[in-house]
Amino acid sequence: MDIRNYTIVTASYWGFTLTDGALRMLVLLHFHALGYSPVQLAFLFLLYEFCGLVTNLLGGWIGSRVGLKVTLFAGLGTQIVALVALSLVQQHWVVLFSVGYVMAAQALSGVAKDLTKMSAKSAVKLLVPEGDGEATAGRALFKWVAILTGSKNVLKGVGFLAGGVLLGWLGFVMALWVMAGGLLLLLVGGMV
């Protein structure tokens, strides 16, 4: 088992999942506080889910062409770009423009989510050794995938809490920059 690479993959996936949950809460709470209607709030997440779906459909093909390390780091980098883009939203913008802009930034985040998720889950299969027999290898693979993904919902829930705390403590823009900085540290740490 390549522990170093497994650690990079796991840290990237967990860090992304945590910030992704926080981002959902930040966007929802911030724009609700600005007076956006329930329908406008729902639109903010529409392209996030749609682009995630499209990326999920194409992710395996992309990963097989450029490699899982590239797609993992591309997912983290794309999320950093999305976070920085969201930090540029101005309260004085016309609501229609603001909704469209946030939808576009959230679309990037949806792409990032599925690039990161696909890369992390697929990388585990490559990192787990074959073992003596097919059954042994299957158990080992299941164990490592369970460790990687088993805590996803917990991390996303902690991310929801972190998003609310960061919004109340730092405000919308600084919270986004803190999350972008955290992901940048993971990205650079994984590359060295």
Sequence and secondary structure as in RCSB ss.txt:
>XXXX:A:sequence
MDIRNYTIVTASYWGFTLTDGALRMLVLLHFHALGYSPVQLAFLFLLYEFCGLVTNLLGGWIGSRVGLKVTLFAG
LGTQIVALVALSLVQQHWVVLFSVGYVMAAQALSGVAKDLTKMSAKSAVKLLVPEGDGEATAGRALFKWVAILTG
SKNVLKGVGFLAGGVLLGWLGFVMALWVMAGGLLLLLVGGMV
>XXXX:A:secstr
  HHHHHHHHHHHHHHHHHHHHHHHHHHHHHHHTT  HHHHHHHHHHHHHHHHHHHHHHHHHHHHH HHHHHHHH
HHHHHHHHHHHHT  TTS HHHHHHHHHHHHHHHHHHHHHHHHHHHHHHHHHS   SSHHHHHHHHHHHHHHHHT
THHHHHHHHHHHHHHHHHHH HHHHHHHHHHHHHHHHHHHH 
